[in-house]
Amino acid sequence: MRMRKLGKGQSVVFCVPDEIRQKITARSQNSGDTAITVAHILEWSISETFADLQRGIWLWANQGRRYQRHEILWDEARVDAEETKLSQTQAEEFLEEEAQTIEVRYRPGHQLDTSQISLDNEHCADAITQKLRQFGGLNLESTTFREEQERELSPEVEQEREVQKPPHATPAGHAIHPDVRAFISRGTVVKGSPAFLFAFQALSDTSAAQYYDVAKFPPSLLVTADFTRTIIPVGKGHTSDLFQRPVQWILTTASSAGVVEQAVVISPYEAQELLPEIRVSRHVSLHLYAPRPNIGYRPLDTLRLHTTPHQPIPRVMPEVFTNELNLFSGQLYMKSMNEYLSVRRFLGLRSADQKDSEPELSGSSTNVMDTETPNLIKFLRVLTMKIRRNCESIDKTHLGRILDHRTLEDSDFANGMDMDM
């Protein structure tokens, strides 16, 4: 940087961090209590510049020798001032070894090839050799020079992660409603009971609810009041985005054929406290569930992992339960083309081969959409990215591509991961 008339209306302030201050103090051999002056800073800057030049002098010399060798090759190929004929043999002489052998690179005591660098003969020393002498590069044994291969390096970007913690809140106490115990013992949900809510209605106090009326989702999947209650709300306009509980434990009842008739998401506290009652129940089963965050994970939406008590006939989840559970929990990947098409029908999206004038399965019972597809897309995007995935991008996932109105193909599904758990 160039500054004019320094000292006449302009001044320079040196801001030295502690790490650099220690280096300056060590070089000037001052005690830690001695004040650092501008002279000390300039001395350290010059010494660091000289050290950097010493580290790179052999690379500079090698590049200079390469230029000299190439210049001789060009002179041999030049016919006259305006014409140059370069044969294949001459062109190949420009080439260099693409990589060093393992022996050359790692053999102990390996010496650099200095056949082209005359350091001992004072009379035949050229400008490059003289510069090496000037920078103390004559002692090959003490140098730490390594031949650097030309390669593409991705730029290193220093990033400091800023963790945004949830605001302080008072945790809500756990409570098991008697109707939840009745559901375990009898296998039926008491209508109108405050112990149960429709799953998406539990998101009514989140920021996603401003885009879509959660009451329009089908009343299939239920959650308990203890599952939704995590903190004590503070003030008007409270949003619970940062305090939503992940979906992990699910209670189900099923018909004699094993088809799930009712599914209820419960809290970990309820699963722990009610486990003895669940084990002896003849009506409900407890299942472990987690949304599929990566295509390398097997799907758990069949609810066949950690079933308590064990059922002789495996439970079968209807399509509407599976779709609602996966969307509510924030599952990002689907296991098959059939499931992909089912989700599109559930959301009321047109298929890839459907014309614009053709209605989207208006008579389908699994279609939650009326005329508000854009609002529904916004709702699901906020729910999945902001609430369930902590603002992580989902653009390249199956669900993200669906929300972007992009079509999936059969090749997008990993067949090896489609086995049910």
N, C-alpha and C positions, 0 to 999 in steps of 0.2 A: 504494500500500500504506500502510496506517495502522498506526503503531506507538505504543503507549502508554508513557509514562515512558522515553523514549529517553535513555540515559545513566545510568539507574538500574536496572542489571541487564541492559540490552540494549545492543548495539552494532551498527554497520553497517560492513561491509568492502566497499570498491569494488575489483573485479577488472577492470583495464583492459587490453585487448589492445594489441599494438604499434601497430596501425593507428589506433586511437582515441587512443592516447598521442601519436602524431605530430600529430594534429589539435588535441589540447588544448595541446600545446606550441607549435604554430604560432599558435594564437589568443592565448595568454597571452604570446607573444613571449619565451619563455624559451629558454635554451640546452638542449641535450639532456641536459646533466649536472645541471640544476636539478631538484630533486625536485618532483613534482606533489602539490599539497595538495588537500584536500577542496574548498576554495574554487574552485580551478581546475576541478575536475570539475563543480561546480554551475554555474559560469559557462558552461562549454561546453554543458551540458544545456539551460540556459535559452536560450542563443543558437540551438541547434538547433531547439528548440521554436518560437522566434520565426521562424526561417527557414522552417520548415514552414508556419506560419500565413501568411507572406507568399506562399509558393508557391500556397496554396489560397484566398487571399482573393478572387480574381476568380471562382473557381468558386462560392464561397459567395455573392458578390454576385449572380451570375447566377441562382442558385437563389432568392435573395430576391426579385429582380425578377419571376421567373416566378410566385412565390407571390402577389405583389401583383397581377399581371395576372389570375391565376385568381380571386382574391378579388373583383375587380370584376365578372368574368363571372358568378360565383355570385350576387352581389347583384342583378344585372340579371335573373337567372332566378328569383329568389326572389319568390313571390307574397305570402306572409305568413310568419309565424314557423313554421308547421307544413307548408307546402306549397311545392314548388319545381317549376316547369315549364321544362324544358330542351328547346328546339327543336333540330332537326338543325343549323341554322346556328350556333346558340350552341355546340353540342357540337363542331362542327368547328373553332371558334376555340380550343379547348383543344389541338388537334393542333399538332405542331411538325414541321419538316422532318426526315425520317428520315435524310438524309445530305446532306452538303455537296457541291456541284459541284466538279469538278477545278479550275476557275478560282478559286473562292472559297478552296479549301483550299491551293493551291500558287502562286497569283499573287504575284510579288514585290511587296513593299511593301504588302501587304494590311493594312488597318486594321480594328480591331475596331469593331463597331457599338455606338456609345456614345450613341445617340440617347435612350436611356431613362435614362442616368446623367448627372445634372447635377453636374459637378465644379467648374465655374467660378463658378457663382452661389452666393454664400455664403448668401443669404437663403432660397433654395428647397431647400437641402440637407437631405435626410432622414437617417434613422439609418444607412442603408446607405452613403450617400456620406460621412457623417462617419467611419464605421468605415474606409472606404477611405483617407481622409486620415490617419487615425491610424496605419495600417500602411504609409504611403508609397505608396499605390496610385494617386496622381494622375498620375504620369508614365507615360502609356500607351506612349511610345516605348521606355522602358527595361524595361518589364515583359515577361516571357516567358510570359505567360498564353496558354494554348490552350484553346479550347472542347473539353471532354471529352464524347464521345458515350457515352450509357449503353449498355453492352454487357455481355454475360456473359463473365467471365474465369475460366478454369480456374485453380485455386489452384496457385501455384508451390511445389513441394515440393523442398526441398534434400536431395539424397541423396549420400552419400559411399560410393562403391563400394569394398567390401573384397575384395580379391583373395586367395583362399585358394590359395597355391602348394603344389605337391606337396612332401612331406617329402624331405629329402636322401636320395639313393640313389646307389649305384654303378652306372653303366651296364654292361650286359653286352656282351661282345665279339661281333662278327658272325662267323658261320661258315657256309659253304655245304657241306651234306652231299653226299657222292658220289651218294647215291640221287636227289637233286634233279637232278644233272647227267644221271643215267641216265634219269630221266623225260623230260628234254628230248630226249635223243638217241634213245630207244626208244619213248616215248609210253606207257609202262606204269608203274604205281606198284608198288614192291616191297612185298609184303604183310608187315606186322609191322615195317616200318622205322621207327626212331625219328625219321626226318626228316620224317614226316607225322603229323598229328593230325586228328581230326574237328573241324570248326570250333567247335562249341559246347563241346567238351571243353577247348578252350583257355581257356574262361571259368571253369574249375573253381575257380580261386583268387580269384574276385571275390566281392563281397558279394551278387550276384544268385544265385549258385549255392546259397545256403542255402534258397532257396524252391523250387527244382525241380532234379531230377536231370538234369544235362546229357547223361548217357549215353542218355536216352530220345529225343533228337532223331535223325532219320534220318541214317545214315552216308553222306551224299552229298557235301557240300562239305568239302574238306580245306584245311588250312593247314600251312605249313612250320614247323619248329621255330624257325628264325631269325625268323619273323614273330611268334611268341608270346614270344620271349625279348627283353625290353627292359632289365630291370635285374636285379641279383643280389638275390634275396629275402633279407630280414633277419628272423631270428627266426621263432618259431612263430606262426601266426595271421596271417601276412602276406596282405594283399589287394592286388591289382594294378589296382584300379579306375582310379587316376589315371595308370596307365602302359600302358594298352591302346593298341595301334597301330591307326590307322584303316585301313579296307580301301581299297586303291588299285590294286594290280596283281594280275592274275589270269592264270594259265596254264590253257589248255584243250586237250583233245584231242577230236576229233569223228569221227563215222563218215563214210563216203563221201558220205552225203546231207547232211552239215553239222550233224547233231544232236550236241550236246555230250554226251560220254560221261564225262568227268572234268574237274573244275574244282578248281584249287589256288590259294589265296591266298598270295602271296609278299611278302616285305619289299621296300622300296625299294632296299636294298643288294643283294639278290639280283637284282632287275630290272636294276640298273645293271651288275653284274658279269657276269651271264649273258646280256646282250643280244646279244653277238656269236654265241653258240651258238644263241640263239633265232632269230636272223635266218636261219640256214642249216638250221634244223630242218625236217624234213618231217612232224613229228608234232604239234607243239604250236604254239600262238599266244599272244602276249602281248596283253592287253587293259587299257585304262585304264578305271577304274570309280570312281564316287563315289555315295554315297547321295543321294537326292533330298530336300533339306532344305526346299524351297519349291515350292508348286504352280506357280510361274512357271518352274521349271526343267524341261527335258525329261528324261525318265528315261534312264539309261545302263545299265539292267540287261539290255539286249539284247546288250551287249558288242560293239558295232559301232564304238566310238570308238577310234581309234588302235590298230588291229589290226596286229601285227607277227609274222611276215611277212604280207603281204596274201593273203587267201584268195579264190579265184575264186567259191566258194560260201559265202555268209555263214553264220556259225555261228548255230544255233538253240538257245536255252536251254530245256530241259524245265521244266515247271512246278515240280517239286520243287526244282530247282537255284535257280530265280529266287526262290521264296519263302524258302528258307533263306538265300540270299545277302542279300536285302533285310532280313530280320529280324536277321541277324547283324551287319550293318553299321549298322543304325539308320535305315533309310529310313522317312520319315514319310508319304509320299503315294503313291497308286496312280494308274495312268493310265486305268483303265477299271473298269466294273462287273464284268467277268469276272475281272479280277485281284483285286478286292475279295472276290468269292465264293470264289476260290481260296485266299486267305489265311485266310478263315474256315474252310474245310474243312481247311486245313493245321493250324490251331490247335484243331480239334474244336469250334468254336462253332456253335450252332444258327443256322439262317437265320431271317430275319424272318417267313417264312410257314410255319415248321415248328412243329408242336405240341410241347408239353413231353413228351408221352408217346412221341413218335417219336424213335428213336435217330438220332444224327448220323453217317450214312455210316460205319457200323462196319466195313464192308468196304473202305473207301478206303485205298489204299496211301500216300496223301499225308497221312493223318491221324496226327499225332504225339501226340495226346492220348488218355489212357485214362480215368481218373476224377479227374484232378487239374487241372481247368481253373483254379480260383482260384489255385493255386500257380504255374501256368504264366503267368497274367496278371501276378502279382507279379514273376516273373522278368523278363518282357519289359519291364515298366514300369521296373524298376531298371536294366536293361541300356540301354534307350533314353534315359531321362531323366538318370540319374546318371552312367553310364559314357560313353555316346556323345554326349550333348547337354549335358554339364556342368551338370546340374540345371536346365535350361531346361524350361518347361512345354510339354507336347505335347497338352494337352486339346482344342485346336481343330483338330488335324491329323487326317488319315484314320486313322492308326494309333492315336492317342489316343482317338478315338471308338470304334474297335473294342474297345480294352481297357476302355472304359467301358460296353460292351454297348449302344452306340447304333448305329442303323441308318443306312447311307448310301443316298442316292438317286442317280439318274442325273445330276441337276443338280449334284451335288457334285464331278463330275469335269470338268476343263477340256478340252474336246475339241480346242481349238487347240494343246494341249501334248502330244497323244498321239502325235505322229510319232516314230518310232524314230530313234535316232542310229546 
